[in-house]
């Protein structure tokens, strides 16, 4: 029986998939919305606003930083998290590129 090789995906499709995966948890959306309302917050500040433990928020922050949605900067004994400028718009553009959405008609070319 022949070995299957790992399928090769389009680079943009793979990037989109990784970013979409990072947005695939409601807690991460809540974190983004909290930072949108009040940018530049520590994990402790976010925990005080959200119904999650510190370890949960910390794990989700790491996923959002890794996917490129947030920036982190050390300050004294804390880390300040902020929305990465243009990250959401870049994600929207990537969606359009992957699915062939034309700005003028917003239809998916694959359907």
TORKOL-419522 format. One line per 8 residues: number of its first residue (from 0); their letters; for each residue x, z, y of C-alpha. Coordinates in steps of 0.5 Angstrom, whole numbers, plus 500, padded with zeros to 3 digits. Each point is the difference from the previous one (the first is absolute). Example, Ala and Ser with C-alpha at 12.3 -4.5 7.8 and 13.67 -1.06 7.14 Angstrom:
<pts>
0) as) 525:516:491  502:498:507
</pts>
This chain:
<pts>
0) xxxxxxxx) 500:500:500  503:498:507  501:505:505  496:500:506  504:500:507  498:504:506  495:495:504  503:498:506
8) xxxxxxxx) 495:501:506  500:497:507  504:505:505  495:500:505  495:502:494  504:505:497  501:503:507  493:500:502
16) xxxxxxxx) 498:503:493  505:506:501  498:501:507  492:500:498  502:505:494  503:505:506  493:499:503  496:501:494
24) xxxxxxxx) 499:508:500  495:502:505  505:506:502  505:495:503  494:497:504  498:507:503  508:501:501  500:493:504
32) xxxxxxxx) 494:502:504  502:506:502  507:497:502  496:495:504  496:505:504  507:505:501  506:496:499  507:504:498
40) xxxxxxxx) 498:506:496  503:504:495  498:501:493  497:507:501  496:497:506  497:495:496  499:505:494  496:505:506
48) xxxxxxxx) 495:494:501  499:497:493  497:503:494  506:500:496  506:504:498  507:499:503  503:497:493  494:495:500
56) xxxxxxxx) 501:498:507  508:500:499  499:495:494  495:495:504  505:500:506  505:498:496  496:494:497  498:498:507
64) xxxxxxxx) 507:500:502  503:497:494  495:494:501  502:499:508  493:503:503  504:506:503  506:502:503  504:507:499
72) xxxxxxxx) 505:504:504  503:506:499  499:505:506  503:507:499  497:503:494  494:495:499  499:493:499  496:496:505
80) xxxxxxxx) 495:494:498  498:495:504  496:493:499  505:495:499  499:495:506  496:494:498  500:502:492  492:499:500
88) xxxxxxxx) 500:493:503  506:498:496  496:502:494  494:496:503  505:494:501  502:500:493  493:501:497  499:493:504
96) xxxxxxxx) 506:497:497  499:502:493  493:498:499  500:494:505  495:503:505  500:495:506  499:504:507  495:495:502
104) xxxxxxx) 495:500:494  502:507:497  499:496:493  504:502:494  503:493:497  500:502:493  492:500:500
</pts>
